């Protein structure tokens, strides 16, 4: 009886250990990018007229604009969701590939360059820089709204496994095998020696 109880305890401990390890492995993948400016935050409600704002205010707005763009893309196509760890530039180039049609990729690169400036570069990012950034942002919002017009033109995502078409390849392989078998049958049926009637042999020739 004690042996059975001990076995059950060991099984429970082993299962608990596996579950704990699984949850610990998931922790690095838990990432969140919340909005930095909320509508009810009194610190960022600017009164009319000249006012003093924090030097990082426009950087916060630039980061929040990316979340707005992602939400617009997701609204147009529910399968286009960006994980916080996914590269923004690659995500936009892939998601907006169809409406951009290759000619508007420069806008994506400019937008992402300014986003990286706002988020990581210690150089000034004030109102003037934000206005230029905002113009690119509005262009991409307009592009995102066109996604519904291209339901089947989205490029294959790296996370999606393309389906290979095998029937045509199988047909080619089958025909190749048939040809090889036909040649082999011809080689088998072809006589290895030539039989000549005795009367037709030229007596002037010296046998070898």
Secondary structure, DSSP 4 states (H G I P E B T S, - for coil): -HHHHHHHHHHHHHHHHHHHHHHHHHHTT------SS-TT-GGG-PPSSS----TTHHHHHHHHHHHHHHHHHHHH-TT----TTS-HHHHHHHHTHHHHTTTTHHHHHHHHHHHHHHHH--S---HHHHHHHHHHHHHHHHHHTTGGG-TT-PPPPTTSPPPP--HHHHHHHHHHHHHHHHHHHHHHHS-SS----GGGS-TTSPP-
